[in-house]
Amino acid sequence: MNTPVIKIENLVKRYHELVALDHFNLEIEEGEIFGLLGPNGSGKTTTINCILSLLSYDKGSIQVFGKEMHPDSYDIKRQIGVVMQNVAVFDELTVYENIDYFCGLYVKDKTLRKQYVEEAIDFVGLNEFRKFYPKKLSGGLLRRLNIACGIAHKPKLIFLDEPTVAVDPQSRNKILEGILELNRQGATIIYTSHYMEEVEQICTRIAIMDKGKNLAIGTKEELKQMIKKSEIISVDILDIAEEDINAIRKLPHVYDVIFANHQLQVLCSGGKHNLIRVLDYLQSRDLSFGRVYSELPTLNDVFLEITGKELRD
């Protein structure tokens, strides 16, 4: 069996009375695009900082590429790229100079470094902007510069923390395509985002954490099987009596029915032919209705059911 790229065992991190990580366990295999999800304050950033040895921890172990990770593990750190949510570039350097500086932290050979910088500029599509200073770049271009600075040295393991936050759809699409290409080129990627549709689109496996614990882990299909909701049937209907709502609620596999704003929502857990049963009932009662559609649960449904719907700071 292959050695995991990252292996975390029983990780505990306390900030005084607050337990940020509570015997946290995680394994990430080579070649994955791994989604690390959780509400604000769940422990995602603490986990990443512990993996990178930017934070000490109270208990447990972290291995990266099969070796114990320590603050002075420079042989391991050279193989890691980090793109944090807050753009971290130098305002007084041009696009080219920024990428060259960060690449130079890892690659000392000038000829090779120049090649890597050119490839990074081409990769993120910043050829037209190589002489621009960061203040002249749009939000989307800044994000792409930030990514180029983090991946120019061709790391085997890349951390991407909210790389598409506050960018336009075109830039977001360009960034997501770039992430998939990095993965095709052999990089293992740890991806955090609050955009669930992005995580569904690109991640091979996903972990949902909260209160310092790993609550669920698996492919998006496996996670969706963990929750009660397996199908949502929506029917546009002008009005419906309470007795009919109660009767639909008693149909097989139905666990809740909601009627609001002239729309009937039937929430089902498991089973087949749920839509047919709902339509048969409505027709048997001679109820007029409009558009009808059935939806499978999304990753957002999974996230909310596992972590709860209360607002977080």
NORKA-V673404 format. One record per residue. SS is DSSP state (hx for helix, st for strand, lp for the rest). PHI is phi in radians with two decimals (NA if undefined). OMEGA is omega in whole degrees, 0 to 359 (999 if undefined). Layout:
[[SS:PHI:OMEGA] [SS:PHI:OMEGA]]
//
This chain:
[[lp:NA:181] [lp:-1.16:176] [lp:-1.27:178] [lp:-1.06:174] [lp:-1.13:176] [st:-2.26:176] [st:-2.35:180] [st:-2.02:180] [st:-2.22:173] [st:0.85:183] [st:-1.35:177] [st:-2.16:176] [st:-2.36:180] [st:-2.00:167] [st:-1.97:185] [lp:1.01:182] [lp:-1.45:183] [st:-1.43:175] [st:-1.66:183] [st:-1.38:175] [st:-2.26:189] [st:-2.06:181] [st:0.90:184] [st:-1.40:179] [st:-2.20:180] [st:-2.86:172] [st:-2.27:179] [st:-2.18:185] [lp:-1.56:178] [lp:-1.07:176] [lp:1.54:179] [lp:-1.45:158] [st:-1.83:191] [st:-1.82:179] [st:-1.54:176] [st:-1.91:187] [st:-1.99:175] [lp:3.02:176] [lp:-1.12:174] [lp:-0.99:180] [lp:1.46:183] [lp:-1.37:180] [lp:2.00:182] [hx:-1.07:183] [hx:-1.13:177] [hx:-1.07:178] [hx:-1.04:181] [hx:-1.09:181] [hx:-1.14:176] [hx:-1.22:178] [hx:-1.02:182] [lp:-1.40:182] [lp:1.07:172] [lp:-1.53:177] [lp:-2.24:170] [lp:-1.43:179] [lp:-2.39:189] [lp:-1.51:186] [st:-2.80:175] [st:1.84:181] [st:-2.49:177] [st:-2.28:174] [st:-2.04:175] [st:-2.18:186] [lp:0.97:176] [lp:1.41:180] [st:-2.10:176] [st:-1.08:181] [lp:-1.61:178] [lp:-2.34:180] [lp:-0.99:181] [lp:-1.77:179] [lp:-1.42:187] [hx:-1.19:178] [hx:-1.11:177] [hx:-1.36:185] [hx:-1.12:178] [lp:-1.13:182] [lp:-1.68:184] [st:-2.02:173] [st:-2.03:183] [st:-2.23:175] [st:-2.15:183] [lp:-1.45:183] [lp:-1.07:179] [lp:-1.39:181] [lp:-1.05:183] [lp:-2.16:176] [lp:-2.32:181] [lp:-1.63:181] [lp:-1.12:184] [lp:-1.50:178] [lp:-1.92:176] [st:-1.28:176] [hx:-0.95:181] [hx:-1.07:184] [hx:-1.16:177] [hx:-1.09:182] [hx:-1.12:179] [hx:-1.09:180] [hx:-1.11:184] [hx:-1.19:176] [hx:-1.12:181] [hx:-1.15:176] [lp:-1.19:184] [lp:-2.07:186] [lp:-2.02:184] [lp:-1.54:180] [lp:-1.17:188] [hx:-1.14:180] [hx:-1.14:179] [hx:-1.13:181] [hx:-1.08:179] [hx:-1.05:178] [hx:-1.08:181] [hx:-1.10:180] [hx:-1.12:179] [hx:-1.08:180] [hx:-1.15:179] [hx:-1.18:178] [hx:-1.08:179] [hx:-1.14:183] [hx:-1.05:183] [hx:-1.64:176] [lp:1.23:181] [lp:-1.98:181] [hx:-0.99:182] [hx:-1.24:189] [hx:-2.02:188] [lp:-1.07:181] [lp:-1.73:180] [lp:-1.36:171] [st:-1.59:185] [hx:-0.90:182] [hx:-1.11:181] [hx:-1.59:184] [lp:-1.65:173] [lp:-1.24:180] [hx:-1.05:180] [hx:-1.15:178] [hx:-1.18:177] [hx:-1.09:179] [hx:-1.07:180] [hx:-1.17:175] [hx:-1.11:180] [hx:-1.02:178] [hx:-1.15:180] [hx:-1.01:179] [hx:-1.12:182] [hx:-1.45:187] [hx:-2.09:186] [lp:-1.06:182] [lp:-1.44:176] [lp:1.03:179] [lp:-1.24:177] [lp:-1.48:182] [st:-2.25:185] [st:-2.20:174] [st:-1.76:179] [st:-2.12:184] [st:-1.84:179] [lp:0.88:186] [lp:-1.24:183] [lp:-1.96:183] [lp:-1.13:174] [lp:1.06:174] [lp:-2.07:181] [lp:-1.29:184] [hx:-1.00:180] [hx:-1.12:179] [hx:-1.14:179] [hx:-1.05:180] [hx:-1.09:179] [hx:-1.08:181] [hx:-1.16:181] [hx:-1.14:176] [hx:-1.06:179] [hx:-1.12:179] [hx:-1.12:178] [hx:-1.09:179] [hx:-1.20:176] [hx:-1.00:179] [hx:-1.15:178] [hx:-1.10:179] [lp:-1.38:173] [lp:2.01:182] [lp:-1.40:168] [st:-1.56:189] [st:-2.18:172] [st:-1.83:191] [st:-2.15:173] [st:-2.01:180] [lp:-2.88:170] [lp:-1.70:177] [lp:-1.58:187] [hx:-1.11:181] [hx:-1.16:176] [hx:-1.16:181] [hx:-1.09:177] [hx:-1.05:185] [hx:-1.23:191] [hx:-2.04:189] [lp:-1.51:178] [lp:-1.44:174] [st:-2.46:186] [st:-2.45:171] [st:-2.03:175] [st:-1.94:181] [st:-2.07:175] [st:-2.79:179] [lp:0.91:174] [lp:1.37:181] [st:-2.14:175] [st:-1.51:186] [st:-1.47:182] [st:-2.76:179] [st:-2.60:178] [st:2.81:172] [lp:-1.25:179] [hx:-1.06:179] [hx:-1.16:180] [hx:-1.14:180] [hx:-1.14:181] [hx:-1.16:178] [lp:-1.34:182] [lp:-1.41:186] [lp:-1.78:184] [lp:-1.19:185] [lp:-1.29:178] [lp:-2.06:180] [st:-2.78:176] [st:-2.11:179] [st:-1.80:181] [st:-2.01:181] [st:-2.29:174] [st:-1.38:184] [lp:-2.55:186] [lp:-1.14:180] [lp:-2.75:179] [lp:-2.66:183] [lp:-1.28:180] [hx:-1.09:180] [hx:-1.14:178] [hx:-1.24:177] [hx:-1.07:180] [hx:-1.14:179] [hx:-1.18:178] [hx:-1.13:180] [hx:-1.09:181] [lp:-1.57:178] [lp:-1.15:180] [lp:-0.99:174] [lp:1.26:177] [st:-1.52:178] [st:-2.01:174] [st:-2.84:176] [st:-2.35:181] [st:-2.19:175] [st:-2.17:179] [st:-2.76:177] [lp:0.90:177] [lp:1.05:175] [st:-2.32:178] [st:-1.74:176] [st:-2.01:180] [st:-1.99:183] [st:-1.73:185] [st:-2.04:177] [lp:-2.13:179] [lp:1.30:176] [lp:1.45:177] [lp:-2.07:175] [lp:1.09:179] [hx:-1.10:181] [hx:-1.08:180] [hx:-1.08:181] [hx:-1.14:179] [hx:-1.13:181] [hx:-1.13:178] [hx:-1.04:180] [hx:-1.15:182] [hx:-1.05:180] [hx:-1.22:179] [hx:-1.15:179] [lp:-1.67:179] [lp:0.96:179] [lp:-1.62:179] [lp:-1.42:179] [lp:-2.55:182] [lp:-1.83:185] [lp:-1.11:178] [st:-2.26:176] [st:-2.63:182] [st:-2.05:180] [st:-2.18:171] [lp:-1.46:181] [lp:-1.14:177] [lp:-1.73:175] [hx:-1.10:177] [hx:-1.11:176] [hx:-1.07:179] [hx:-1.06:183] [hx:-1.02:183] [hx:-1.21:180] [hx:-1.22:182] [hx:-1.38:185] [hx:-1.75:180] [lp:1.61:186] [lp:-1.84:182] [lp:-1.23:180] [lp:-1.18:177] [lp:-2.00:175] [lp:-1.30:999]]
//
